[in-house]
Amino acid sequence: MNGGTARDLLDIPFYHPTLEEGMKPALRAICKAASLDTSATRDSGNPPGA
């Protein structure tokens, strides 16, 4: 995806709800494992938007 990091990918919209439900938690887990800051402005709900 254009060389973006997991943190970058959290900022882009996913227009397919099933894809978003799988990707957002996985990207958050990657950021947590890599000790990357996931800002409070990002949607941290699971499912997304919750």
C-alpha positions in Angstrom: 0.0 0.0 0.0 2.3 2.7 -1.2 5.0 2.0 1.4 2.9 3.1 4.4 3.5 1.9 7.9 0.9 0.3 10.1 0.4 3.6 11.9 -0.1 5.4 8.5 -2.7 2.8 7.4 -4.7 3.4 10.6 -5.3 6.9 9.2 -6.8 5.9 5.9 -10.5 5.0 5.4 -11.5 1.5 4.6 -14.6 1.6 2.6 -15.5 -2.1 3.1 -16.8 -2.8 6.7 -15.5 -6.4 6.8 -12.1 -5.4 5.6 -12.0 -2.6 8.2 -13.1 -4.9 11.0 -10.2 -7.2 10.3 -7.5 -4.6 9.4 -7.9 -2.0 12.1 -7.5 -4.4 15.1 -4.5 -6.1 13.3 -2.9 -2.7 12.6 -3.4 -1.6 16.2 -1.8 -4.9 17.4 1.2 -4.2 15.2 1.6 -0.7 16.5 1.3 -2.0 20.1 3.9 -4.7 19.5 6.3 -2.2 17.8 5.7 0.4 20.7 4.3 2.9 18.2 2.1 5.7 19.4 -1.4 5.4 18.3 -2.8 8.9 18.9 -6.1 9.4 20.7 -7.5 10.9 17.5 -7.6 7.5 15.8 -10.6 5.3 16.1 -9.8 2.7 18.7 -13.2 1.0 18.9 -13.7 -2.6 18.1 -15.6 -3.0 16.0 -14.4 0.2 14.4 -16.6 3.1 15.1 -17.9 1.6 18.4 
